[in-house]
Each structure stands twice: as C-alpha cells, then as structure tokens.
C-alpha cells in the first residue's frame, strides 16, 4: 500500500469501510454467491459492443484477411502519428521520444503474417503507447497543459491478446489492436502465433464466475495501489480490469464506457434525490460515471453513498484540494473543482452484466 498517500484523510472513510470483509458481510448471504449472468450472455454483449461505433472497440477475435488492408492501415497510422507530434510540445527532447518518432514511425512496414497480421499475446506487462519509444516521459505535456495520456494509452497484462499489423522502422515495436485500443508495444514484450489455435491457448485462463462476492473481492484486490495514468490503476483502467476478470470487455475510457450495451441509467438531468433513488437500487459493483471519472458502487451507510475508485485528487468539504493518488473508498459527498458534489456531477450508471433495457417504441 502507498503509505505516503495514506496520510491524506478522506472524509467519512474509517478503517472498517476500507475493508472488503465489511462490505462482503453487508451482501445478502442468500444471494452473494449466486451467478449474476452467464458466459453466453457476456459473449453476446461483447459482440454487440464490438459493433457499436460509440464504444470504439476492435473485434480482434474475428479479424481475417478480407477485413484488413495492410497498406490502408499503414497510411492511417502514419497520419495518426503525425497528429500526435503536432499536438505535443516540441521544445525539448529529454527522453529521446521525438527522435524515436522521426526514426521509427514515418516508415512502418507490414508484418509477414499469414493473414497480413500476427496474432499475439503479451509476454511481459507493458504499456500501449502512441509513439514507438521505450520511455513514456511524464514531463511531456499536451499543448493544453493536460496529462500525457496521448502517449500512454493503456496497460497490458501477461496473456492479454492483440493483433499486430506493422513493425516500426527499426523493427523493435509492433503496431497493435487490442479489444479497446491501438498503438505501439515493444516486440520484446510480445509473443506471436501463426495459428489461431496456438493464440487462443496462450491467452489468459477462462474468466472467473461473476457473483456479488467474487466481484467485491476483485474490486478490493489492489486496494491502496498508487494511481498511475494509462494503467489498471487509473479510473477507467481499474473499472475495465475489474470486469475483464469475468470476461466483460469494456471500452477504453470514461467517454466510451457508458456506451457499453448493457443496462444503464441516464442521470444527467436528474436532481440529487432522484439520483439517490436510482443509486440505492443498484447492485454492488455497478459503475458510476461523471465527466472524466468513473467508480464502482459499494453501498449506503448512515445516509452516505460509498464507492471504490482510483482517486487522484478531490476537494474536501472545506474546499481544500487533496491528492491521495491511490485506489480508495470514498463517498459521493466529495467536491469537484467546480464546487459541485460527486453526486450532483454523476451522469450515468452502468450495470455491465445486465441486459440492455429495450428502447421504448416511438
């Protein structure tokens, strides 16, 4: 646990509420070990998500030669990489990333796979990045002064599947698609397979059984881990990784995840009391969204709604900025920079394992 970050006191959070056992004991003992959905339903919802444009996902499991034009992909990537460089501040070259771009990304070459691509899995934990560089320098900022998310896109764990289309010019990086993103990873972190059967055999083990108790255990598995952008310990990465344990493949970030085709609730225009009615009826583990942030619902205690999330910063009840920068429990009473509470700021609730509510007939 990040002991330095632990010195930040979070209002209404006591040691008991930071314990998975506390929340497990609050689950209904008659249903906490019941399976919430079936593998068949999860696979069906994932397939729908792959074809939902607003999810921005890739159905890498169905790729074939007929669906892929290597030269078209190469030209699109070259343009995207030029856009990246145009967006970044270019005054300094401390980490050699600019040189890496100029040397490696202007002339990517197609891999020589049987279908015009390689199927692969991750050998070593790695980051998907928008430039082919060994380092992802935190000091490089966007012109707007924001974080370095344009460089660090997502984190991949051992066994995660991908499709590789291109080599960088020095052949040290693959350009890949995962289910939720695309970018560069080092060739040294990748294992590639010519056979689809070998590929599937090298993937992670079968997903776990989704029960309330199992879901809660995974939610608390890395409790206290430091916040890290573009990883499984930033907010969207955390939510995505929790559900990935059960085979649910969510989109990349907080802008895309609410479009996952499962049961959801639009909270944007509702007053706080109406939001609370909906939230109180949600199952443990439902995802809650507000602009640029997401969290998982734990329950209500003494009139306060508790969630778990990678919390980089917040404003306390005296409107003082605090930076715990770790996975933690907190309530929806916290304030945002605009002075609104988290409750007021909520826009969407999503229950990824439940079926999408059919649209009302017009």
HUQUI-V462296 format. One record per backbone hydrogen bond with DSSP energy under -1.0 kcal/mol. CO is the residue of the C=O (numbers start at 1). NH is the residue of the N-H. If there is no record, write none. Layout:
CO_NH / CO_NH
//
This chain:
1_3 / 2_6 / 4_7 / 5_8 / 10_13 / 15_18 / 16_19 / 19_23 / 20_24 / 21_25 / 24_27 / 28_31 / 28_32 / 31_34 / 32_213 / 38_42 / 39_43 / 40_44 / 41_45 / 42_46 / 43_47 / 44_48 / 45_49 / 46_50 / 47_51 / 49_52 / 52_55 / 53_56 / 58_60 / 59_62 / 64_67 / 65_68 / 69_73 / 70_74 / 71_75 / 72_76 / 73_77 / 74_78 / 75_79 / 76_80 / 77_81 / 78_82 / 79_83 / 80_84 / 81_85 / 82_86 / 83_87 / 84_88 / 87_143 / 96_100 / 97_101 / 98_102 / 99_103 / 100_104 / 101_105 / 104_169 / 109_167 / 113_116 / 118_164 / 119_193 / 120_162 / 121_191 / 122_159 / 126_156 / 128_153 / 128_154 / 129_184 / 131_133 / 141_89 / 142_145 / 148_151 / 148_152 / 151_130 / 154_128 / 156_126 / 157_160 / 159_204 / 160_122 / 162_120 / 163_177 / 164_118 / 165_111 / 166_175 / 167_109 / 168_171 / 172_187 / 173_168 / 174_185 / 175_165 / 175_166 / 176_183 / 177_163 / 179_58 / 181_178 / 183_176 / 184_129 / 185_174 / 186_189 / 187_190 / 189_123 / 189_124 / 191_121 / 193_119 / 195_199 / 196_200 / 197_201 / 198_202 / 210_36 / 211_215 / 212_216 / 213_217 / 214_218 / 215_219 / 216_220 / 220_223 / 222_225 / 224_2 / 225_327 / 231_234 / 234_238 / 235_239 / 236_240 / 237_241 / 238_242 / 239_243 / 240_244 / 241_245 / 243_246 / 243_248 / 244_247 / 245_208 / 253_257 / 256_259 / 257_260 / 260_262 / 263_351 / 265_349 / 267_270 / 271_275 / 272_276 / 273_277 / 274_278 / 275_279 / 276_280 / 279_282 / 283_286 / 286_297 / 287_350 / 288_295 / 289_347 / 289_348 / 290_293 / 293_290 / 295_288 / 296_308 / 297_285 / 299_306 / 301_304 / 304_301 / 305_332 / 306_298 / 306_299 / 307_330 / 308_296 / 309_328 / 311_326 / 312_325 / 314_322 / 315_335 / 316_319 / 320_316 / 322_314 / 325_227 / 326_311 / 327_224 / 328_309 / 330_307 / 331_334 / 332_343 / 334_342 / 335_315 / 336_339 / 340_336 / 341_345 / 343_346 / 347_267 / 347_268 / 348_289 / 349_265 / 350_287 / 351_354 / 354_263
//
